[in-house]
Amino acid sequence: MRSEAAGPMALDTLSVQDSFEGSDKEEYDGVLELNQFDGLPYSSRFYTLLKERKHLSIWNIKRDFMDALVKEQVVIVAAATATGRSSQFRHGTVACSQTQAQQAVDLALRVADEMDVNIGHEVGYRIPLQTCCADDTVLRYCTDDTLLREMMSDPLLERYAVVVVDQVHQRTVATDILQGLLKNITLQRPDLRVVLLTATRLSPKHLSLFSGTTGPPPVIDLDSRTAGEVVYSDTGESYFCSALRLVLEIHRSEEDGDVVVFLVTSQEIELALDILHHESLSFPPNLGRFLPIAVHPDQSGTLTTLGENDPSRTRRVLLTASPNEDFFWAVNSVNFVIDVGLEKRYVYNPRIRTNTVTIQPISASQARSRKQLVGPTGKCFCIYPEDRQLPDDIRPHIVESDVTSTVLFLKRMEIAGLGQCDFIDKPGKMTQRSTEKFPVHSNPLGKLVSRASDPEGLMQALEELDYLAALDDDGNLSEIGIIMSEFPVQPQLAKALLASCEFDCVSELLIIAAMLTAPTCFKLPADDLKTDVSRRHAKFQHPEGDHFTLINIFTAFKRCRQDPRYDVDKWCSDFHLDRGALTAADILHVDMADTLARIELPVSAPAFSSRANSVNVRRALLAGFFMQVARDVDGSGNFLILTNKHVAQIHWPSGYCVKSLTAEPVEWLLFHEHSFSLDNCLRIVTPIAPEEFIQMVPQYFFSNLPQSESKVLLQNILDSSASRCGDKKATNSQQATTHDRCLVQ
């Protein structure tokens, strides 16, 4: 039985719950019913959950769905939040992708519970840096990006009979790319079935992606969950104050139910948490317990905790800035929603190679989903005018994001025979500068562009990959590019890792790459605590720069975890460091070290803090991040970025912030990130010598830099170095050496 259920062609096998449709535990008393997956009798919890599932809207259309899946290769299910669309379809060997890692884990746990099996066997999950699956797993929950990386070794996803893509309405980059590649796979695998799950109706443009000769795929549209009372409020005061005032009024009204508050930023969440905690101290005991909770989608175990019903009289206030309403599918006690109608978006500008932060209205589909969270008896308070014009659909992330990593992945898929990827929406627009670098008639994108016509986002991504030597002269992936695509990090970091193999500093770059890829380990303190936090962080500061400081922090964390005398949580708290981020960095470090071993790249012995090692680490960093160099133009901490001539300052936690009493003046530096619209600061910086930059920068990148005083200074250094060589031939030889210096042969 198990082998049949796991077979890739078992498309006519109904899911296990079909055997019990219309049943409950009382009807089966005295009858030994066995679980087809493990051969054991079903537990009492199985029947309890079965009753719950029968009340889900999705249960009523299950047979219609199964019939459609047998007849059609692509099926779309449009169902609102809390209808069961993410957990109730199991059919053959299935991969079900999610946009958030924690949702994948929580759904896997829930479905394993419903199927009455142990997690990690018939039902499992695979998320970045964590796998809980086995050979006999028939249902695997995963993130979109994890499934994409799986396609690097299994481009046609041949292990799966069905691929379910959940939350396609969220329009993340990974979800859009996954759908584009799945369209190509369905043409090569007629046996594969694709199911798209959405909380809203898809746009005609989205539906046309999978349109065949008979038109768009069938859409199974469930009746939306009835929304309760909707109250619009525009008092003229700030949305933040209005939202907190409503929370307090709801609690004083003594009406039952939890509250979800959709704010805009993480800073607002933390501030609201402090204010509500303070206000709760004055509540009389008869109102019951008041529990504000900050909800972030990337927090481990959040959904599981929120899904638990508290037997005591407690009102939970869930403060979130997540644009994903599905995150609250497990919280069935929500009776109030407060929606400010705004969200924060990161918009990438390819011309200046940095993200800007914008606050903009949510879409009409998001607004509807938030209203439906409360059900027919709850209340949704919208802190914006009823006549506000909201955009119909969520704006696709692919038109606002840096797609360099995506293009590297798609180039890798070309090698695997899956170069065709139809974009639902174009990543950007063409600019004159892009046409000068890559003329339209040369079409260096190859098969990457179908509906897009060489847009700016793709052209800028190709330009960066070309600078990093990831592409050959024909625009195809080079050997360097193939190796870079093996690492789950941004291309610049992958290139720096490869360069470290040549410069004998692999151990150090592995730590730096892990720390930069994981969430930041620095907790954001209140303004009045910045001085104290800076003093505590000073213990780890390295005179060579922030990248070296990250090595100190990681090493100290590892040493603390291995020493039983230390309380790791207290140690992290004392130094205002995030243990979760450091743990993620540790896992990443192991994963990348395994990748290096698998592709048999040389790994040198650690030599941290030696003079030669410091020079080599900077050279390796410059090999990947030569596009992120700035110079202090006036001696007062105003750094001009060479690529776009924007002026920024060093972020305050840096050991080289000009406001730091211990920092020494820095003229040239390499930075990891430019937070343009947040505070216009350069984050994670390391001083460099201009001679080091000249040595490592590709000549054709240097020649394309905009004219500035900094470029003149660099050119003088280059000319001086060339003149010492004696003749023009030596100059050309030096420039060629400069270009190839950091390449792994």
QUIJOLIN-V644705 format. One record per residue. N is the residue number from 1. OMEGA is omega in radians with two decimals (* if undefined). BURIAL is I if it has 9 or more other C-alpha atoms within 8 Angstrom, else O. Layout:
N:OMEGA:BURIAL + N:OMEGA:BURIAL
//
This chain:
1:-3.08:O + 2:-3.12:O + 3:3.10:O + 4:-3.14:O + 5:-3.10:I + 6:-3.08:I + 7:-3.09:I + 8:-3.11:I + 9:-3.05:O + 10:-3.05:I + 11:-3.13:I + 12:-3.14:O + 13:3.13:O + 14:3.14:O + 15:-2.95:O + 16:-3.06:O + 17:3.13:O + 18:-3.12:O + 19:-3.05:O + 20:-3.12:O + 21:-3.13:O + 22:-3.08:O + 23:2.98:O + 24:-3.01:I + 25:-3.07:I + 26:-3.13:O + 27:-3.06:O + 28:3.09:I + 29:3.14:O + 30:3.13:O + 31:-3.12:O + 32:3.11:O + 33:-3.06:O + 34:3.05:O + 35:-3.06:I + 36:-3.08:I + 37:-3.11:O + 38:3.08:O + 39:-3.13:O + 40:3.08:O + 41:3.10:O + 42:3.11:I + 43:3.11:O + 44:3.13:O + 45:3.11:O + 46:-3.10:I + 47:3.08:I + 48:3.12:I + 49:3.12:I + 50:3.10:I + 51:3.12:I + 52:-3.07:O + 53:-3.13:I + 54:3.12:I + 55:3.10:O + 56:-3.13:I + 57:-3.06:I + 58:-3.10:I + 59:-3.04:I + 60:-3.10:O + 61:-3.04:O + 62:-3.11:I + 63:3.07:O + 64:3.12:O + 65:-3.11:I + 66:3.10:I + 67:3.13:O + 68:-3.10:I + 69:3.09:I + 70:-3.04:I + 71:-3.02:O + 72:3.12:I + 73:3.13:I + 74:3.12:I + 75:3.11:I + 76:3.09:I + 77:3.10:I + 78:-3.08:I + 79:-3.10:I + 80:3.09:I + 81:3.05:I + 82:3.06:I + 83:3.13:I + 84:-3.05:I + 85:-3.06:I + 86:-2.99:O + 87:-2.94:O + 88:-3.14:I + 89:3.09:O + 90:-2.91:O + 91:-3.12:I + 92:3.08:I + 93:-2.90:I + 94:2.89:I + 95:3.13:I + 96:-3.05:I + 97:3.12:I + 98:3.11:I + 99:-3.11:I + 100:-3.11:I + 101:-3.08:I + 102:3.09:I + 103:3.11:I + 104:3.14:I + 105:-3.08:I + 106:3.11:I + 107:3.11:I + 108:3.12:I + 109:-3.14:I + 110:-3.08:I + 111:3.06:I + 112:3.10:I + 113:-3.14:I + 114:-3.14:I + 115:3.10:O + 116:3.11:I + 117:3.11:I + 118:3.10:I + 119:3.12:I + 120:3.10:I + 121:3.14:I + 122:3.10:I + 123:-3.14:I + 124:3.12:I + 125:3.06:I + 126:3.13:I + 127:3.13:I + 128:3.05:O + 129:3.14:O + 130:3.13:O + 131:3.08:O + 132:-3.10:I + 133:3.08:I + 134:-3.13:I + 135:-3.11:O + 136:3.12:O + 137:-3.14:I + 138:3.12:I + 139:-3.07:I + 140:3.01:I + 141:-3.09:I + 142:3.02:I + 143:-3.13:I + 144:-3.10:I + 145:3.07:O + 146:3.11:I + 147:3.09:I + 148:3.13:I + 149:3.07:O + 150:-3.14:I + 151:3.09:I + 152:3.11:I + 153:3.12:O + 154:-2.96:O + 155:3.14:I + 156:3.13:O + 157:-3.01:O + 158:3.13:O + 159:-3.04:O + 160:2.99:I + 161:-3.11:I + 162:3.00:I + 163:3.13:I + 164:3.11:I + 165:-3.09:I + 166:3.03:I + 167:-3.14:I + 168:3.11:I + 169:3.13:I + 170:3.04:O + 171:3.03:I + 172:-3.14:I + 173:-3.10:I + 174:-3.14:I + 175:3.12:I + 176:3.12:I + 177:3.13:I + 178:3.12:I + 179:3.12:I + 180:3.12:I + 181:3.13:I + 182:3.08:I + 183:3.12:I + 184:-3.13:I + 185:-3.13:I + 186:3.09:I + 187:-3.14:O + 188:-3.13:O + 189:-3.14:O + 190:-3.13:O + 191:-3.09:O + 192:3.06:I + 193:-3.14:I + 194:3.11:I + 195:3.09:I + 196:3.13:I + 197:-3.10:I + 198:3.10:I + 199:-3.12:I + 200:3.06:I + 201:-3.11:O + 202:3.13:O + 203:3.09:O + 204:3.12:O + 205:3.13:O + 206:-3.13:O + 207:-3.08:I + 208:-3.13:O + 209:-3.10:I + 210:3.14:I + 211:3.10:I + 212:-3.13:O + 213:-3.13:O + 214:3.12:O + 215:-3.11:O + 216:-3.13:I + 217:3.13:I + 218:3.13:I + 219:3.04:O + 220:-3.00:I + 221:3.08:O + 222:3.02:I + 223:-3.11:O + 224:3.07:O + 225:-3.08:I + 226:3.11:O + 227:3.10:I + 228:-3.14:I + 229:3.12:I + 230:-3.13:I + 231:3.10:O + 232:-3.06:I + 233:3.08:I + 234:-3.03:O + 235:-3.10:O + 236:3.08:O + 237:-3.10:O + 238:3.14:O + 239:-3.13:O + 240:3.13:I + 241:3.13:O + 242:-3.13:I + 243:-3.14:I + 244:3.11:I + 245:3.12:O + 246:3.12:I + 247:-3.12:I + 248:3.13:O + 249:3.12:O + 250:-3.11:I + 251:3.13:I + 252:-3.13:O + 253:3.11:O + 254:3.01:O + 255:-3.08:O + 256:3.01:O + 257:3.07:I + 258:-3.08:I + 259:2.98:I + 260:-3.14:I + 261:3.10:I + 262:3.08:I + 263:-3.00:I + 264:-3.02:I + 265:3.08:I + 266:3.11:O + 267:3.10:O + 268:3.12:I + 269:-3.10:I + 270:3.11:I + 271:3.12:O + 272:3.12:I + 273:-3.14:I + 274:-3.10:O + 275:-3.11:O + 276:3.05:I + 277:-3.14:I + 278:-3.12:O + 279:-3.09:O + 280:-3.14:O + 281:-3.11:O + 282:3.14:O + 283:3.06:O + 284:-3.08:O + 285:-3.07:O + 286:3.12:O + 287:-3.12:I + 288:-3.09:O + 289:-3.12:O + 290:-2.99:I + 291:3.03:I + 292:-3.11:I + 293:3.03:I + 294:-3.08:I + 295:3.06:I + 296:-3.06:I + 297:-3.08:I + 298:3.13:O + 299:-3.09:O + 300:3.03:O + 301:-3.08:O + 302:-3.09:I + 303:-3.13:I + 304:-3.14:I + 305:-3.09:O + 306:-3.12:I + 307:-3.11:I + 308:3.10:O + 309:3.14:O + 310:-3.11:O + 311:3.13:O + 312:-3.12:O + 313:-3.09:O + 314:3.03:I + 315:3.09:I + 316:3.07:I + 317:-3.04:I + 318:-3.09:I + 319:-3.07:I + 320:2.98:I + 321:-3.11:I + 322:3.05:O + 323:-3.03:O + 324:-3.12:O + 325:-3.14:I + 326:-3.13:O + 327:-3.06:I + 328:-3.12:O + 329:-3.04:I + 330:-3.07:I + 331:-3.06:I + 332:-3.11:O + 333:-3.13:O + 334:3.11:I + 335:-3.14:I + 336:3.03:I + 337:3.06:I + 338:-3.02:I + 339:3.13:I + 340:3.02:I + 341:-3.14:I + 342:3.07:I + 343:3.08:I + 344:3.13:I + 345:3.01:O + 346:-3.11:I + 347:-3.10:I + 348:3.09:I + 349:-3.08:I + 350:-3.11:I + 351:3.13:O + 352:3.05:O + 353:3.10:O + 354:3.10:I + 355:2.95:I + 356:-3.13:I + 357:3.11:I + 358:3.01:O + 359:-3.05:I + 360:3.14:O + 361:3.03:I + 362:3.12:I + 363:3.10:I + 364:3.12:I + 365:3.06:I + 366:3.14:I + 367:3.12:I + 368:-3.13:O + 369:-3.14:I + 370:3.10:I + 371:-3.10:I + 372:-3.12:I + 373:-3.04:I + 374:-3.11:I + 375:-3.03:I + 376:-3.06:I + 377:-3.07:I + 378:-3.13:I + 379:3.05:I + 380:3.12:I + 381:3.12:I + 382:-3.08:I + 383:3.04:I + 384:-3.09:I + 385:-3.14:I + 386:-3.10:O + 387:3.10:O + 388:3.13:O + 389:3.11:O + 390:3.06:O + 391:-3.04:I + 392:-3.03:O + 393:3.06:I + 394:3.13:I + 395:-3.10:O + 396:3.13:I + 397:-3.06:I + 398:3.12:I + 399:-3.08:I + 400:-2.98:I + 401:2.98:I + 402:-3.04:I + 403:-3.13:I + 404:3.12:I + 405:3.13:I + 406:3.14:O + 407:3.09:I + 408:3.11:I + 409:-3.12:I + 410:3.04:I + 411:3.08:I + 412:-3.14:I + 413:3.04:I + 414:3.13:I + 415:-3.13:O + 416:3.12:I + 417:3.13:O + 418:-3.11:I + 419:-3.08:I + 420:3.08:I + 421:3.10:I + 422:3.05:I + 423:3.06:I + 424:3.09:I + 425:-3.12:I + 426:3.10:I + 427:-3.12:I + 428:-3.11:I + 429:3.14:I + 430:3.04:I + 431:3.14:O + 432:-3.11:O + 433:3.14:O + 434:-3.12:I + 435:3.10:I + 436:-3.11:O + 437:-3.14:O + 438:3.13:I + 439:-3.07:I + 440:-3.05:O + 441:-3.13:O + 442:3.08:O + 443:3.14:I + 444:3.14:O + 445:-3.13:I + 446:-3.10:O + 447:-3.05:I + 448:-3.04:I + 449:3.05:I + 450:3.13:I + 451:3.13:I + 452:-3.14:I + 453:3.12:O + 454:-3.10:I + 455:-3.04:I + 456:-3.11:I + 457:3.13:I + 458:-3.12:I + 459:3.12:I + 460:3.10:I + 461:3.10:I + 462:3.11:I + 463:3.13:I + 464:3.11:I + 465:3.08:I + 466:3.09:I + 467:-3.11:I + 468:3.14:I + 469:3.11:I + 470:-3.14:I + 471:3.04:I + 472:-3.06:I + 473:3.14:O + 474:-3.12:O + 475:3.08:I + 476:-3.12:I + 477:3.10:I + 478:3.08:I + 479:3.08:O + 480:-3.14:I + 481:3.12:I + 482:3.14:I + 483:3.12:O + 484:-3.09:I + 485:3.13:I + 486:-3.05:O + 487:-3.13:I + 488:-3.13:O + 489:3.12:O + 490:-3.05:O + 491:3.14:I + 492:3.12:I + 493:3.12:I + 494:3.12:I + 495:3.11:I + 496:3.10:I + 497:3.12:I + 498:3.12:I + 499:-3.13:I + 500:3.08:I + 501:3.13:I + 502:-3.05:I + 503:3.04:I + 504:3.08:I + 505:-3.08:I + 506:-3.10:I + 507:-3.12:I + 508:-3.12:I + 509:3.07:I + 510:3.13:I + 511:-3.14:I + 512:-3.13:I + 513:3.13:I + 514:-3.12:I + 515:-3.14:I + 516:-3.13:O + 517:3.09:I + 518:3.03:I + 519:-3.11:O + 520:-3.12:I + 521:-3.09:I + 522:3.07:O + 523:-3.11:O + 524:-3.11:O + 525:2.99:O + 526:-3.06:O + 527:-3.09:O + 528:-3.14:O + 529:-3.04:O + 530:-3.12:I + 531:3.14:O + 532:3.13:O + 533:3.12:I + 534:3.13:I + 535:3.13:O + 536:3.11:I + 537:-3.11:I + 538:3.12:O + 539:-3.08:O + 540:-3.03:O + 541:-3.14:I + 542:-3.09:I + 543:-3.10:O + 544:3.11:O + 545:-3.06:I + 546:3.10:I + 547:3.10:I + 548:3.07:I + 549:3.10:I + 550:3.09:I + 551:3.12:I + 552:-3.11:I + 553:-3.13:I + 554:-3.14:I + 555:3.12:O + 556:3.11:O + 557:3.13:I + 558:-3.14:O + 559:3.14:O + 560:-3.13:I + 561:-3.11:I + 562:-3.11:O + 563:-3.09:O + 564:3.14:O + 565:-3.06:O + 566:2.92:O + 567:-3.00:O + 568:-3.14:I + 569:3.13:O + 570:3.13:O + 571:3.12:I + 572:3.13:I + 573:-3.13:I + 574:-3.09:O + 575:3.11:I + 576:3.11:I + 577:-3.10:I + 578:-3.11:I + 579:3.14:I + 580:3.13:O + 581:3.13:I + 582:3.08:I + 583:3.09:O + 584:3.10:I + 585:3.12:I + 586:3.12:I + 587:3.10:I + 588:-3.13:I + 589:3.13:I + 590:-3.12:O + 591:-3.12:I + 592:3.06:I + 593:3.09:I + 594:3.11:O + 595:3.09:I + 596:3.14:I + 597:-3.10:I + 598:-3.13:O + 599:2.98:O + 600:3.02:O + 601:-3.09:O + 602:3.11:O + 603:-3.11:I + 604:3.09:I + 605:3.11:O + 606:3.09:O + 607:-3.00:O + 608:3.05:O + 609:3.00:O + 610:-3.08:O + 611:3.14:O + 612:3.14:O + 613:3.13:I + 614:3.11:I + 615:-3.11:O + 616:3.10:I + 617:3.11:I + 618:3.13:I + 619:3.11:I + 620:3.10:I + 621:3.13:I + 622:3.11:I + 623:3.13:I + 624:-2.99:I + 625:3.11:I + 626:3.08:I + 627:-3.09:O + 628:-3.13:I + 629:-3.12:I + 630:-3.12:I + 631:3.07:I + 632:-2.99:I + 633:-3.09:I + 634:3.12:O + 635:-3.10:O + 636:3.09:O + 637:3.06:I + 638:-3.02:I + 639:3.09:I + 640:3.13:I + 641:-2.99:I + 642:-3.01:I + 643:-3.04:I + 644:3.08:O + 645:2.99:I + 646:3.14:O + 647:-3.12:O + 648:3.11:I + 649:3.10:I + 650:3.13:I + 651:-2.96:I + 652:-3.13:O + 653:-3.09:O + 654:3.06:I + 655:-3.13:I + 656:3.04:I + 657:-3.06:I + 658:3.12:I + 659:-3.14:O + 660:-3.11:I + 661:-3.07:O + 662:-3.05:O + 663:3.05:I + 664:-3.10:O + 665:3.12:O + 666:3.14:O + 667:3.14:I + 668:3.13:I + 669:3.00:I + 670:-3.12:I + 671:-3.13:I + 672:-3.03:I + 673:3.03:I + 674:3.11:I + 675:-2.93:I + 676:-3.01:I + 677:3.08:O + 678:-3.12:O + 679:-3.12:O + 680:-3.09:I + 681:3.03:I + 682:-3.04:I + 683:-3.09:I + 684:-3.06:I + 685:3.07:I + 686:3.12:I + 687:3.07:I + 688:3.01:I + 689:3.13:O + 690:3.10:O + 691:3.10:O + 692:3.11:I + 693:3.14:I + 694:-3.12:I + 695:-2.99:O + 696:-3.03:I + 697:3.02:I + 698:-3.04:I + 699:-3.10:I + 700:2.99:O + 701:-3.13:I + 702:-3.12:O + 703:3.13:O + 704:3.11:O + 705:3.09:I + 706:-3.09:I + 707:3.11:O + 708:3.08:O + 709:3.14:O + 710:3.13:O + 711:3.10:I + 712:3.12:I + 713:3.13:O + 714:3.12:I + 715:3.11:O + 716:3.10:O + 717:3.14:I + 718:3.14:I + 719:3.14:O + 720:3.12:O + 721:-3.14:O + 722:-3.12:I + 723:3.12:I + 724:3.11:O + 725:2.99:O + 726:-3.11:O + 727:-3.07:O + 728:3.13:O + 729:3.10:O + 730:3.12:I + 731:3.13:I + 732:3.12:O + 733:-3.13:O + 734:-3.12:I + 735:3.09:I + 736:3.10:O + 737:3.11:O + 738:-3.08:I + 739:-3.04:I + 740:-2.94:O + 741:-2.98:O + 742:-3.07:I + 743:3.06:I + 744:-3.05:O + 745:*:O
//
